Amino acid sequence: MVLQLYYDLLSQPCRAILLFVRTLGVPYHGKEVSLLKGENRSEEFSRVNPMMQIPVIVDDGFILTESVAIMKYIAARYNAPDHWYPADLQTQSKVDEYLAWQHFHTRQHAMRVFLSESLLPKLSGEPARPSRLSSALNDLEVTLDLLDSKFLKDKRFLCANDISIADLLAVCELAQPMGGGRDVLQGRDRLLQWRQRVVSFVGEPLYQEVHMEILGGKQQVGPPHQALHMKAFAERVCDGPM
Ligand SMILES: N[C@@H](CCC(=O)N[C@@H](CS)C(=O)NCC(=O)O)C(=O)O
């Protein structure tokens, strides 16, 4: 049976995994789980992942959650070219360094910008709270400074001169604020050029296809009872540690 991927295009790590499997040409069967419709809270899905989160893959009965673990599994399972998750200890450790850091930096702060500026106002029917947004933007600026000066530096990609799974995860996280029309890389030439290199590598049409929902800012919010958990998730992310 082909690899099954539970995903929603609204989810950054799901998009990174989709970019990865599509770039590698891995056959897969996508199973959409709409976060805004609360489908991740269904009994059926909770049997796949009791944490009720996406992404999840199922490979012939083997269930795996957590995007970083999934990316590494796919790289090994499908013999991805070495640069995606390099065998060389020090290069691999630089990828791991970014993967460990990104959860509470790139992911956390870019997501807070998107949620506080765009999704939470849609879900709550209340205007964006300026204090939430400015705190998220300030934290994201520090993260982007580090992304540029500590990770990218003068290399072509974040962890080496070749693309790795770290670049896919980072690009997808940084696309999230585009859901509110904000390109957080504007004015940061080195990071803009890096993003373009990543997009060119996977191919512009694939990047656009996977990001069509977020780039269009077209998150359709359904009836309040469906999005209740998503609203709670967004508030948790914006107001405190996850
Ligand atoms: N650490 C997990 C995070 C997964 C996660 O936060 N998924 C979000 C979508 S990006 C989700 O399913 N949220 C719904 C919820 O928590 O109710 C990973 O990297 O895969």
The ligand as an SDF file (V2000), in Angstrom:
LIG
                    3D

 20 19  0  0  0  0  0  0  0  0999 V2000
    5.1710   19.1880   16.6840 N   0  0  0  0  0  0  0  0  0  0  0  0
    4.1630   18.8340   15.7060 C   0  0  0  0  0  0  0  0  0  0  0  0
    3.1460   19.9590   15.6370 C   0  0  0  0  0  0  0  0  0  0  0  0
    1.8980   19.5570   14.9200 C   0  0  0  0  0  0  0  0  0  0  0  0
    0.8750   20.6860   14.9380 C   0  0  0  0  0  0  0  0  0  0  0  0
    0.9680   21.6500   15.7330 O   0  0  0  0  0  0  0  0  0  0  0  0
   -0.0860   20.5630   14.0300 N   0  0  0  0  0  0  0  0  0  0  0  0
   -1.1040   21.5540   13.9280 C   0  0  0  0  0  0  0  0  0  0  0  0
   -1.2740   22.0020   12.4820 C   0  0  0  0  0  0  0  0  0  0  0  0
    0.2170   22.7660   11.8890 S   0  0  0  0  0  0  0  0  0  0  0  0
   -2.4330   20.9480   14.3530 C   0  0  0  0  0  0  0  0  0  0  0  0
   -2.7470   19.8340   13.9820 O   0  0  0  0  0  0  0  0  0  0  0  0
   -3.2090   21.7120   15.1550 N   0  0  0  0  0  0  0  0  0  0  0  0
   -4.5070   21.3320   15.5910 C   0  0  0  0  0  0  0  0  0  0  0  0
   -4.6370   21.2080   17.0940 C   0  0  0  0  0  0  0  0  0  0  0  0
   -3.6180   21.2050   17.8050 O   0  0  0  0  0  0  0  0  0  0  0  0
   -5.7800   21.1150   17.5410 O   0  0  0  0  0  0  0  0  0  0  0  0
    4.8320   18.5940   14.3220 C   0  0  0  0  0  0  0  0  0  0  0  0
    5.8960   19.1670   14.0900 O   0  0  0  0  0  0  0  0  0  0  0  0
    4.2990   17.8190   13.5300 O   0  0  0  0  0  0  0  0  0  0  0  0
  1  2  1  0
  2  3  1  0
  2 18  1  0
  3  4  1  0
  4  5  1  0
  5  6  2  0
  5  7  1  0
  7  8  1  0
  8  9  1  0
  8 11  1  0
  9 10  1  0
 11 12  2  0
 11 13  1  0
 13 14  1  0
 14 15  1  0
 15 16  2  0
 15 17  1  0
 18 19  2  0
 18 20  1  0
M  END
$$$$
